[in-house]
């Protein structure tokens, strides 16, 4: 009887385990981690399709199961065509729009590389489908490179706005660009299928909190200096390069200490021009170079020499060397203005031979008794 009950209990446990396994699929423990980025295997319509029905839909087939919210949040149709609708069937993703597409117009379905699979692995590279409701794809194109020192260059959204909106888009509401692209690992971006006889402003948008709004305290918007107009005589505008600077990044003040005192210590101080408060300081031994990072602003650069003075602590003993400030200063008179990510210098701070006090001679050794 006991053996029968044990068998029944094991069968019940197996049944529960089977039900739980059906409810939740987990990767086998200890297996290799899936780090392969997902990709788009096929689209309907295919890229560069012509005479696409104006009431048609767009379908994307992914290589694996996707995080549906990340796909939905990162797919766009340019030019916009009303409120989008989404539908999933396994790995197939369908997009519809609330309005009929315009006749004779080139459209672009853009999926950002920020879309990810069920394990959280990013696509990394965007997917772009161009199609036309007319007989040809618009021939306009804009290409360029995003340059940056401290900010990333990969996966940065590049936005086009109609030049009728001015040199810089209104940052008081969510960005709704006319077209969008993303930079690759080298900071290169490219737009194609753009209409002619229209002007665009070009911007790199660092949306650090991912809310699609421009937050002046966090986000960065790097803009090309002038509008880009595409015409039949200039269908391709290349080398439209952007430079992104982080306004919160420090600047660098660099220079060198020139002195014959190879063993002296020097303290370099950076003081604010407005209130003379010490903003940054560094020390070095002997002559040589220095570099100090400071917030953007205006400063005075100075240095002082530190001397070493020996004073006997008690009769018959010598105290350790103690650094003491001297009155040997070198001040760079002009006020130096430095901006974010900017380096100013090199500034030369010259010191003559030091006039520090010579160390006192230690007392002679005491005579020792003859043990013989």
C-alpha positions, 0 to 999 in steps of 0.5 A: 500500500505504501509503495502504491501511494509513493508511485501515485505521489511521483506521478502527481509530481510529474504531472505538475512538473509537466504543466509548469513546463508547458506554462513557462519555457526556460533555456536549459541550465548551463547552456551557451548564452544567446548573444546573436543579434536578431535581424529582419529576414524578409519584408512585404513589400520588399525594399524598392518596391514600386506601385504599392497599394495605398491601403496596403500594410507592411510586414516584417519577418524576424529571425527570432522571437522579439520583445514586442514593445521594443519593436513597436516603440522603434518602428516609424513610417516616413513621411507619417501617415496617421496613427499606426496599428500593430499586429503580431503572428509569431515572428511576423510583425504587421503595421497598418496606418490610419490614413491612405498613403499618398499617390506617387510618394516614396515612403520609408519604414524605419526600424531602429537598431534599439529593437531587441529580442526576447533575451534583450539582445539588441538588433544593433543595426537599423532596418530600412524599407523604401517603397513607392506608391508611384512608378519610381523611388525618389532619388534624393540622398544625404550622407555624412559622419557624426564626430564626437570626443566624449559622446558615443558615435554609434546608434545615434538617431540622425533626424531631418526636419523641413527647413521651413521650421527654422534652423533648429526644431522646436524642442518643447514637444516630442520630436516628429522628424520628416525622416530618421536614420542611425549612425553605424560603428564609425559614426556614418549615416545615410539617407536615401529615397528623399524627395527633391526640391525640398530643404532639410535641417540635419541633427544628431539627437542624444535622447539620454532618457529615451522619452523622445523629448529634448531635455536641456539638462540631459539631452544633446542636439548637434545640428548641421550649420545650414539647411540642405536643399536637394535639387535635380542638379544636386540629388546627393548631398554628401559630407554633411558632417556633424560634431557633437559636444557634451555641454557638461564635459570638462575642458582641459588646461595644459602647460609645463613647468620650466625650472632647473630645480629637478627635485623641487615640488610644484603645485599648479592651481586653477582659480575662477576668474570671477571670485578667485576660488580654487577650482582645481589643482595638481602637483608635480616633481621637477620640470615637466607638463601638466593637464587639469580638467575643469568645468567650462568657464574662465580661469587664472592659472598659477603655480607655486614652488614647495620647499623642503626644510629640515629642522631638528626635532630634538638634540641629536635627531633630525626631523623628517623632511616637511614640505612648506609653501614658499613665496615663489609664484608664477602667475599667468596674467591673462584670463583663460576661457575654456569650453566643454571638451576644449583644450587650452594651452600649453601655458609655460610657467617659469621658475628661477633656481630655488632659494629654499633654505639649505638643510642643517647639518646633522650633529656629529656622532657621539663617541663610543666607549672602547670595549676592549 
